[in-house]
Amino acid sequence: MRWTSAAAKASKYLLLFSKLVKAALTFVSERDLLFDLSCLQKRFAKKRFRKQIFEDWGCCAYCGKENPTTLDHVIPKARGGSTTRKNLIAACGDCNILKSSEDWYSWFRSQDFWTLEREDRILRWVNQSDADPLPLVPVYWGPTPVAA
């Protein structure tokens, strides 16, 4: 009798595991912070999220200095801004501190390093829609599904 209940328990766990695996075998957007199965821990997902923004910018969004070290909230958190991809841009420490919680547009326009090209890039970044295509990252090694 004990063996039967153990087998039933194992079968139940196997069914639950197969449902979890089936759920994991889907494609997810990078915006969902689930990049692959090794990034299930929050701190790894956060690092990857930040790294992706730094890589996308490559330099300070404001002054153009190479290797920015901070992420700036375009709409400051103090003014209701969110910590989302389209509200975060790479910025050097100096620009991030100087801008503080000021309106980015007014502040940026008053700087000696202002350029129309960088302003346009920031505007395109913050106005990207959630539907803008980002590469889909498969979280399994099966065949690539055919797009509908």
Secondary structure, DSSP 8 states (H G I E B T S, - for coil): -HHHHHHHHHHHHHHHHHHHHHHHTSEE-GGGT--SGGG-SHHHHHHHHHHHHHHHH-B-TTT--BS--EEEESS-GGGT---SGGGEEEE-HHHHHHHTTS-HHHHHHTSTT--HHHHHHHHHHHT--TTS----EESSSS------
